[in-house]
């Protein structure tokens, strides 16, 4: 069903105390989780989805049952609301988990490029939500562009090179050296678009890698494409904000943001430090929208 549904606060209807769980209840709970696994589906455009969300909010036993179904499938419920629907993310041991190796195979990336694909996702998240308050504000919408993300990482490479030179560190590690800093240096060596005569974007170029990342995020319901400008312009969704909120704050994200990302971004790259850089704090438990194994 695709008719538009107006959301309003329901009148609370208490479930009978001690009412047994029926097969129909279990089916409804599983149906709600199934809706949550369709990230592009909007509750406001599906009556059944909206009804199940409403039931989740007003019927605590049903909510616990739906949470239990999600847990049994290895899913973590991030939020259940009209804006995000039933937003779930896969735990590391879930059959629904997307792993870096699987993602790399989807993008035809070899082992050496996996660092770069991971860095592209990290940079998209950092540019989309550069401040803790952006993650906390449910109304905030981040914007990124393919060319902007690539230019941002290249500026980060330059900043890291300057820092390494100041500290007297080796600035030319082996291309297969592990670690995020090595990935940044490999990125700096890679062509932005490729070597074709018409400068078409090649899959192995850095803009090609960013394009793969944002395409994956768009297919996953985390981004929405808004135009073809700057290699592709995208806006964030509520689900992506929840995902980054759940994952943000680890060492890689912190190191990237500490290089000095401006507080507000329109998708263009810059590394000018924010005025309150000294107070920059991040939410705990950072990561990427997929698992590293």
C-alpha positions in Angstrom: 0.0 0.0 0.0 1.4 3.4 -0.9 -1.2 5.9 0.2 0.1 8.8 2.3 -0.5 8.3 6.1 -0.7 11.2 8.5 1.0 10.5 11.8 -0.6 11.6 15.0 -0.2 10.7 18.6 -2.3 7.6 19.3 -4.7 7.3 22.3 -3.0 4.8 24.6 -4.8 1.5 24.8 -3.4 -0.7 27.5 -3.0 -4.4 26.7 -4.7 -6.8 29.0 -2.4 -7.7 31.9 -0.8 -11.0 31.4 -2.3 -11.5 28.0 -0.7 -14.5 26.2 1.4 -13.9 23.1 -0.4 -15.3 20.1 1.0 -16.5 16.8 -0.6 -13.4 15.2 1.3 -11.2 17.6 4.6 -12.9 16.7 3.8 -12.5 13.0 3.1 -8.8 13.5 6.3 -8.3 15.4 8.3 -10.1 12.7 6.5 -8.1 10.1 7.6 -4.9 11.8 11.2 -6.0 11.9 10.9 -6.9 8.2 9.7 -3.4 7.4 12.7 -2.1 9.4 15.0 -4.1 7.1 13.7 -2.2 4.1 15.6 1.1 4.7 14.0 3.0 1.8 10.5 2.3 2.9 8.8 5.4 4.6 6.3 4.7 7.3 4.2 7.7 6.2 3.6 6.0 2.8 2.6 2.6 4.1 -0.5 2.1 6.2 0.5 -1.3 7.6 4.0 -0.1 8.6 2.5 3.0 10.3 -0.1 0.9 12.2 2.6 -1.5 13.4 4.8 1.4 14.5 1.9 2.9 16.4 1.2 -0.4 18.1 4.9 -0.6 19.1 4.6 2.8 20.8 1.4 2.2 22.6 1.7 -1.6 23.4 4.7 -2.3 25.6 4.4 -6.1 25.4 4.3 -5.9 21.6 7.3 -3.6 21.7 9.2 -6.2 23.8 8.2 -8.9 21.4 9.4 -7.0 18.4 12.7 -6.2 20.1 13.1 -9.9 20.9 12.6 -10.8 17.3 15.2 -8.3 16.2 17.6 -9.5 18.8 17.1 -13.1 17.7 18.1 -12.0 14.2 21.2 -10.3 15.4 19.8 -6.8 14.9 20.1 -3.8 17.2 17.2 -1.5 17.3 18.4 2.1 17.1 15.1 3.9 17.1 11.4 3.3 16.5 9.7 6.5 15.4 7.7 8.1 12.6 10.8 9.8 11.1 13.0 6.7 11.0 10.6 3.8 11.1 12.0 0.8 12.9 15.7 1.7 12.4 17.9 -1.4 12.9 21.6 -2.2 12.4 23.2 -5.6 12.2 25.3 -6.8 15.1 28.7 -8.4 14.1 27.4 -11.9 14.3 24.1 -11.3 12.4 23.4 -12.9 9.1 22.5 -9.4 8.0 25.9 -7.9 8.7 27.7 -6.5 5.8 31.4 -7.1 6.1 34.3 -5.1 4.6 35.4 -8.2 2.6 31.9 -8.6 1.2 31.6 -4.9 0.3 35.0 -5.0 -1.4 34.0 -8.0 -3.5 30.8 -6.1 -4.5 32.9 -3.2 -5.6 35.6 -5.4 -7.3 38.2 -4.0 -5.0 41.4 -5.9 -4.4 42.9 -6.3 -0.9 45.1 -3.1 -1.3 42.0 -1.0 -2.1 40.0 -2.1 0.9 41.7 0.5 3.1 40.6 3.2 0.6 37.0 2.0 0.5 36.9 2.1 4.2 38.4 5.6 4.3 35.8 6.8 1.8 33.0 5.7 4.1 34.8 7.3 7.1 35.2 10.6 5.2 31.6 10.6 4.1 30.4 10.2 7.7 32.9 12.9 9.0 31.7 15.4 6.4 28.1 14.6 6.9 28.1 15.1 10.6 31.3 17.1 11.6 30.0 18.1 15.1 28.5 16.2 18.0 25.6 18.5 18.0 24.8 17.6 14.4 24.4 14.0 15.5 22.2 15.0 18.5 19.9 17.2 16.4 17.2 15.1 14.9 16.4 17.9 12.4 20.0 18.2 11.1 20.5 17.2 7.4 24.1 16.7 6.3 25.2 17.2 2.7 28.1 15.7 0.8 29.4 15.5 -2.7 31.7 13.0 -4.4 34.2 15.5 -5.4 34.0 17.2 -2.0 34.8 14.0 -0.2 37.7 13.3 -2.4 39.1 16.8 -2.0 38.6 16.6 1.7 40.6 13.4 2.0 43.4 14.9 -0.2 43.6 17.9 2.1 43.7 15.5 5.1 46.6 13.7 3.3 48.4 17.0 3.0 47.8 17.8 6.6 49.1 14.4 7.7 52.2 14.8 5.5 53.0 18.1 7.1 52.5 16.6 10.6 54.7 13.6 9.8 57.4 15.9 8.4 57.4 18.1 11.5 57.8 15.0 13.7 60.5 13.5 11.5 58.5 10.5 10.6 58.8 8.4 7.5 56.4 9.9 4.9 56.8 7.2 2.3 55.6 3.8 3.8 55.1 0.7 1.8 51.8 0.8 0.0 50.6 -2.3 1.7 51.4 -1.0 5.2 48.4 -1.3 7.6 46.8 1.6 9.3 44.6 4.5 8.5 47.5 6.9 7.9 49.1 4.6 5.4 45.7 4.5 3.6 45.7 8.3 3.4 49.1 8.3 1.8 48.0 5.7 -0.7 45.0 7.8 -1.5 47.2 10.8 -2.2 49.1 8.8 -4.8 46.0 7.5 -6.6 44.5 9.4 -9.5 41.3 11.3 -8.8 39.5 10.3 -12.0 41.7 7.9 -13.9 43.8 8.2 -17.0 41.2 8.2 -19.8 41.5 10.9 -22.5 38.1 12.3 -21.6 38.9 12.2 -17.8 36.0 9.7 -17.2 35.8 8.5 -13.7 37.4 5.1 -13.3 36.2 2.6 -10.6 39.7 2.5 -9.2 40.2 6.2 -9.0 39.6 8.0 -5.7 36.4 9.7 -7.0 35.3 6.3 -8.3 35.9 4.8 -4.8 33.8 7.6 -3.2 31.1 7.1 -5.8 30.9 3.4 -4.9 30.7 4.3 -1.2 27.8 6.8 -1.6 26.0 4.5 -4.0 26.1 1.8 -1.3 24.9 4.2 1.3 22.1 5.3 -1.0 21.0 1.7 -1.7 21.1 1.1 2.0 18.7 4.1 2.7 21.4 6.2 4.4 21.7 8.9 1.7 19.5 10.4 -1.0 20.9 11.7 -4.2 19.8 15.3 -4.9 21.7 16.3 -8.0 24.6 15.4 -10.4 26.6 18.4 -9.3 30.2 17.9 -8.1 30.3 14.3 -9.1 27.0 13.6 -7.3 25.4 15.5 -4.4 23.7 13.7 -1.5 21.8 14.5 1.6 21.6 12.3 4.7 18.6 10.5 6.0 17.4 9.9 9.6 18.7 6.4 9.4 22.2 7.5 8.5 22.2 9.9 11.4 21.2 7.1 13.7 23.8 4.8 12.2 26.7 7.4 12.5 25.4 8.3 16.0 25.7 4.7 17.0 29.2 4.3 15.4 30.9 7.7 15.8 33.7 8.4 18.1 36.4 5.8 17.5 40.0 6.4 16.9 39.8 6.7 13.1 36.9 9.2 13.1 38.5 11.2 16.0 41.8 11.4 14.1 40.1 12.6 11.0 38.0 15.3 12.8 41.0 16.4 14.8 42.6 17.6 11.6 40.1 20.4 11.6 36.7 20.0 9.9 34.5 23.1 9.7 31.4 22.9 11.9 28.9 23.2 9.1 29.4 21.8 5.6 27.4 22.2 2.4 29.3 19.3 0.7 32.4 21.3 -0.3 35.7 20.4 1.3 37.6 22.4 3.8 40.0 21.8 6.7 39.7 25.1 8.4 39.5 24.4 12.2 36.2 25.1 14.0 36.2 27.9 16.6 35.5 25.4 19.4 38.0 22.8 18.3 39.3 22.5 21.8 35.9 21.3 23.0 35.4 18.7 20.3 34.0 15.5 21.8 32.5 12.6 20.0 30.0 10.0 20.8 31.4 6.6 21.9 31.9 3.5 19.8 33.0 4.6 16.3 33.1 2.5 13.2 31.9 2.1 9.6 28.4 1.1 8.3 29.8 -2.4 8.0 32.0 -4.7 10.0 35.7 -5.0 9.4 36.0 -8.7 9.3 
